[in-house]
Every structure is written in structure tokens, then in C-alpha cells.
């Protein structure tokens, strides 16, 4: 059996967990390539027009994997436990959306479902998936716990690396974006590269202690329902005294991000903020110009503050 993993959406959050799990069970897997023009075109062709760019990119990665593996891995995530929280509907519905989009091809889908509100925990989800893969409970438990440790170690290394970046004397710009946007080579990486070319240090809001970020977010808004957005809001509270500006990055037309970004702009007025919205149009010149202008404004502002002191 060969499992295909789309390099999009939750891949950027859970790829260490998934890949280690499959490796420990001896399951062969392939990951779709970095996002490129062809994959974006595939996704735009097959996804409905109302889908956000991230959803279209995900569809493009699924389309690429068809006929290259036995099963395509499409996990579903709905809730992590807090009754007041949920995740964006695209993560809850992605299994059904993809299954319906390619119903004529009768895709074979490997999936798990995390919905703690309905007593479907991550552990239960992996046990069910492992059983489907033909492994016994002991094998699956061992693979799961090894994968969780690998995931924990990976996150700790990322956070420690970012702490070192925060010690830099250069301008530090916090990028508030979901991992599947900012880590995507086609739509997100150009923003990171633009900042580096301007001699700035990109700090990623998605690289943060999740529990600490949740606690901070509750102090800013007690009604924010989306778990992943709460982490990003909390990251601003954690990093705001160590950075010089904030770039909000979201994909068009993401509903949760549009609402949360407006709240961020209103709540964090002490820092310069720019809102970048990613769409499917080719070319990054406009985005790079906006980033350059934003950095120039921050530098001028700091120069004035220095002269006044």
C-alpha cells in the first residue's frame, strides 16, 4: 500500500506526526511536491469558485496525487475539546468536499477524524486508522507515541530557533499567518524572502507554544471561536514587545481570517500593521512593493523616535 499525502492545509502543522507514524508502521507514502503554477491551476479548475485560495491549492495537491498512490490521506479535524471552540469549516468538510469533487474517479481515501466534542480524540482516530491499515493495537500505539514525541521535539526546536532570531538587532517583523499559507513555497515563501532581502528578520506567529498562545488569546477576546486563529492572536501578545511590525497574511476569501485580522488591527494599534491577502493571480511584484514600503515606514518611524530621544 502506498499513501499519498497532499502538501497543503494541515500538512504543515502535522507532517512530522503523520510521516513518523507511517514510517513506524512500515507504510510507504509519498508527499505531493511544493506548490507550483500547475498545482494551483489544477486546484482552481476543480474547486468551486467560492473556495478560498488555500482550499484550491489543497485540491490541486490531491489532483496531483491521483493515480500515483493507492490511498490519498485526507484527515478531518472538527474540535479539540473546548466547547466554545471549533475550527474553520474547511477542515471539518474537506473529506466530503474532495470525495464529492472526484466522485466519478471513486477515490480511495485514508482518513481519521478528530472531534473531541463527540468523543473522537486524536488517539482514538489513529487507532482506527492503524486498524484499517492492518496493524494491531500494540503496533499502532507504539507508532503513535513515537510520532507524538517526534512532533514535540520538532516544535521545541522551532520555538528555540525563533527565540534566537528574536535576539537579533535587525528589524523584526512578525508574520501572522496559518502555516499552510506562510510555509507554502508558491504563495507564502516570497513574503519571507522579501523581508530577508530587506535585511529584516521574519518572525512567524505560527511558531509558538500553543497552550501559552491560547491563554494569551483569551485575555484579548473571550469569544473568538476558531482554535487556530486563537493561537495566532495569542502569538501577537507573546511577541509584540520584541518585534517592530506585524504582517497579517491570509488567503482570499477566508471568512475567519478577515474577521480576526480586523480585530487584530483594532486591538494592537501600538505596532505598525499591514494586511496582505493572497489570491490566485500570478506574480509577486505588487506584494513585494507593499512589503518594501511597509519596512521603509517602520525604519523612518524608528529614526524619528531615535532623533527625539
C-alpha positions in Angstrom: 0.0 0.0 0.0 1.2 3.5 -0.9 -0.3 6.5 0.8 -0.3 9.9 -0.9 -0.1 13.0 1.4 -1.2 16.4 0.0 1.4 19.0 0.8 -1.2 21.6 1.9 -3.5 22.6 4.7 -2.7 20.7 7.9 0.3 19.0 6.4 2.4 22.0 7.6 1.1 21.5 11.1 1.2 17.8 11.4 3.7 16.4 8.8 6.2 15.2 11.4 3.4 13.3 13.2 2.0 11.8 10.1 5.3 10.9 8.4 6.8 9.4 11.6 3.6 7.4 12.2 3.6 5.9 8.7 7.3 5.2 8.9 7.0 3.4 12.2 4.2 1.2 10.8 6.2 0.5 7.6 3.6 2.2 5.4 5.0 3.6 2.2 4.0 7.2 1.5 4.6 9.9 -1.0 4.1 13.7 -0.5 3.0 15.9 -3.3 5.6 18.4 -4.5 5.9 22.0 -3.4 3.0 24.2 -4.7 3.6 25.4 -8.2 1.7 27.0 -11.1 0.4 23.6 -12.3 -0.9 22.6 -8.9 -2.7 26.0 -8.4 -4.2 25.6 -11.9 -5.4 22.1 -11.1 -7.0 23.3 -7.9 -8.6 26.3 -9.5 -10.1 24.1 -12.2 -11.6 21.5 -9.9 -12.6 23.5 -6.8 -15.7 25.6 -6.6 -15.2 29.3 -7.3 -16.2 30.3 -3.7 -13.4 28.2 -2.2 -10.5 30.1 -0.5 -7.1 30.0 -2.2 -5.8 27.6 0.4 -8.7 25.2 -0.4 -8.0 25.4 -4.1 -4.3 24.7 -3.5 -5.3 21.6 -1.4 -7.5 20.4 -4.2 -4.6 20.8 -6.6 -2.3 18.7 -4.5 -5.0 16.0 -4.3 -5.4 16.1 -8.0 -1.7 15.7 -8.5 -1.7 12.5 -6.3 -4.4 10.7 -8.2 -3.1 7.6 -9.9 0.2 7.9 -8.1 -0.8 6.1 -4.9 -3.3 3.6 -3.5 -4.9 5.9 -1.0 -4.9 9.6 -0.5 -4.6 10.8 3.1 -7.3 13.3 4.0 -7.8 13.8 7.7 -10.7 15.6 9.2 -10.5 17.9 12.2 -13.5 19.5 13.9 -12.7 20.2 17.5 -10.0 19.8 20.2 -12.1 19.8 23.3 -13.1 23.3 24.4 -16.9 23.6 23.9 -16.6 27.2 22.9 -14.1 26.5 20.2 -14.2 25.0 16.7 -12.0 25.1 13.6 -12.8 26.5 10.2 -15.4 24.5 8.3 -13.0 23.7 5.5 -11.1 21.3 7.9 -14.4 19.7 9.0 -15.7 19.3 5.5 -12.6 18.6 3.4 -13.1 14.8 3.3 -16.6 15.2 1.9 -15.6 18.1 -0.4 -12.8 16.1 -2.0 -14.9 12.9 -2.1 -17.7 14.7 -3.9 -15.3 16.6 -6.2 -13.8 13.4 -7.5 -16.8 11.1 -7.1 -16.5 9.9 -10.7 -13.0 8.7 -10.0 -14.1 6.9 -6.9 -11.1 7.9 -4.9 -9.8 5.6 -2.2 -9.3 7.9 0.8 -7.4 7.2 4.1 -8.6 9.4 6.8 -9.0 10.0 10.5 -11.5 12.2 12.4 -10.7 14.4 15.4 -13.9 15.7 17.1 -13.4 15.8 20.8 -16.9 17.3 21.2 -18.1 13.9 20.1 -15.5 11.9 22.0 -13.3 11.3 18.9 -9.8 12.0 20.3 -6.6 12.0 18.3 -5.5 8.8 19.9 -8.8 7.0 19.0 -8.5 8.4 15.5 -5.0 7.0 15.0 -6.0 3.6 16.5 -8.9 3.4 14.0 -6.7 4.4 11.1 -4.0 1.9 12.2 -6.5 -0.9 12.3 -7.7 0.0 8.8 -4.0 -0.2 7.7 -3.9 -3.8 9.0 -1.8 -3.2 12.1 -2.5 -4.5 15.6 -3.2 -2.2 18.6 0.3 -2.6 20.1 1.9 -1.6 16.8 -0.3 1.4 16.4 0.2 2.6 20.0 3.9 2.3 19.7 4.0 4.2 16.4 1.6 6.9 17.6 3.6 7.7 20.8 6.9 7.7 18.9 5.3 10.1 16.4 4.0 12.3 19.1 7.4 12.6 20.7 9.0 13.4 17.3 6.3 16.1 16.8 7.0 17.6 20.3 10.8 17.6 19.7 10.3 19.3 16.3 8.1 22.0 17.8 10.5 22.7 20.6 13.4 23.1 18.1 11.4 25.5 16.0 10.5 27.6 19.1 14.1 27.6 20.3 15.4 28.7 16.8 12.9 31.5 16.8 14.0 32.7 20.3 17.5 33.1 18.9 16.1 35.1 16.0 14.4 37.5 18.4 17.8 38.4 19.8 18.8 40.0 16.5 19.5 43.7 16.3 17.8 43.9 12.8 14.2 44.9 12.2 12.0 42.0 13.3 8.7 41.6 11.5 6.0 39.2 12.9 4.2 37.4 10.2 0.7 36.4 11.5 -0.4 33.6 9.2 -1.5 30.0 9.2 1.3 27.5 8.5 -0.3 26.4 5.2 -0.1 29.9 3.9 3.3 31.1 5.0 5.2 27.9 4.5 3.8 27.3 1.1 6.6 27.8 -1.4 4.4 29.4 -4.0 2.2 31.9 -2.0 3.9 32.4 1.3 7.7 31.9 0.9 8.0 35.0 -1.3 6.9 37.2 1.7 9.7 35.7 3.9 12.2 36.1 1.1 11.2 39.7 0.6 11.8 40.5 4.2 15.1 38.8 4.2 16.1 40.8 1.1 15.3 43.9 3.0 17.6 42.9 5.8 14.8 42.1 8.2 14.2 39.1 10.4 10.9 37.3 9.8 9.3 36.0 13.0 6.5 33.5 12.5 3.3 33.7 14.6 2.6 30.0 14.0 5.8 29.1 15.7 4.7 29.5 19.3 3.8 27.5 22.4 0.2 26.6 21.7 -1.0 26.5 25.3 0.6 29.8 26.1 -0.8 31.4 23.0 -4.3 30.1 23.9 -4.1 31.6 27.4 -2.9 35.0 26.0 -5.7 35.0 23.3 -8.4 34.6 26.0 -7.3 37.8 27.6 -7.7 39.6 24.2 -11.0 38.0 23.2 -13.1 35.6 25.2 -15.5 34.9 22.3 -13.1 34.0 19.5 -14.3 30.6 18.3 -11.6 29.4 15.9 -8.8 27.4 17.6 -6.1 28.0 15.0 -6.9 31.8 14.8 -6.7 32.0 18.6 -3.1 30.7 18.5 -2.2 33.4 16.1 -3.8 36.1 18.2 -2.0 34.8 21.2 1.3 34.8 19.4 1.0 38.6 18.9 0.5 39.1 22.6 3.6 36.9 23.2 5.9 38.6 20.6 4.6 42.2 20.4 7.2 43.7 22.7 10.0 42.0 20.8 9.1 42.9 17.2 8.9 46.2 15.1 5.9 45.5 12.9 3.2 43.0 12.0 2.2 41.5 8.6 -1.1 39.8 8.5 -1.3 37.1 5.7 -4.5 35.4 4.7 -5.9 33.7 1.6 -8.8 35.2 -0.3 -11.7 35.0 0.6 -11.1 33.4 4.1 -14.0 34.3 6.4 -12.4 33.7 9.8 -9.2 35.4 8.9 -11.0 38.5 7.6 -12.8 38.9 10.9 -9.9 38.1 13.1 -7.5 40.4 11.2 -9.8 43.3 11.6 -9.9 42.6 15.3 -6.1 42.5 15.4 -5.8 45.8 13.7 -8.1 47.4 16.2 -6.6 45.8 19.3 -2.8 46.2 18.6 -2.6 49.8 17.5 0.8 50.3 19.1 2.5 48.4 16.3 2.6 49.1 12.5 0.4 46.5 10.8 -0.1 45.7 7.1 -2.7 43.2 5.8 -1.7 41.1 2.8 -4.4 39.0 1.1 -3.2 36.1 -1.1 -5.1 35.3 -4.3 -4.5 33.1 -7.3 -3.2 35.8 -9.6 0.3 35.2 -10.9 3.3 37.4 -9.9 4.5 38.7 -6.5 5.7 42.2 -7.6 2.8 44.0 -6.0 3.2 42.1 -2.7 6.9 42.8 -2.6 6.3 46.5 -3.2 3.9 46.7 -0.3 6.3 44.8 2.0 9.1 47.2 1.0 7.0 50.3 1.6 5.9 48.9 5.0 9.5 48.3 6.0 10.5 51.8 4.9 7.8 53.3 7.0 8.9 51.3 10.1 12.5 52.4 9.6 11.5 56.1 9.2 9.4 55.8 12.3 12.3 54.3 14.3 14.7 57.0 13.0 12.3 59.8 14.2 12.0 58.1 17.6 15.8 57.9 17.8 16.2 61.6 17.0 13.6 62.6 19.6 15.4 60.6 22.2 
